[in-house]
């Protein structure tokens, strides 16, 4: 009798341990089954999907993303430059884009904690109403504006940052690809030879 009770307790402990370990692993390393890459842009099909499993919903909740349904908005994030290096406050980047097959779009800069960068520049986002959705556009990402028409301030993003592209009400023929999504290029980085 005592053996059965100990075996049962051991099975419960093992089950709880495996469950917690699998939840921790998914939250730490993400759910690759829902992730698509377009160059350095990353898209999660789980964001806004009613088919997302509890682990995926936990990942999205942990990141602080309150996602609309995929019919209403498609989300792409970028945390690396064209050389695969993490985005850095000491660098100047340019994002160049063309018209997107969507009703509206926005590009927003977030600190590494998924909140807006805490600075007083008031340059957190650029959208189709400012940059236009019917012609090529460019956005400067840097700690100072300089002569840029459209600017995202990375000042005070000391531990790195993320750029989020939201495509609202994508048309049926909207097909994301490395060629159709905006392209980020590094203009310069402080401390690097010119």
Beta strands, then each sheet from edge to edge (+ up, - down):
strand 1: 35-38
strand 2: 41-44
strand 3: 73-78
strand 4: 91-97
strand 5: 102-111
strand 6: 125-127
strand 7: 137-142
strand 8: 151-153
strand 9: 161-170
strand 10: 183-189
sheet 1: 1+ 2-
sheet 2: 3+ 9- 5+ 6-
sheet 3: 8+ 7+ 4- 10+
end
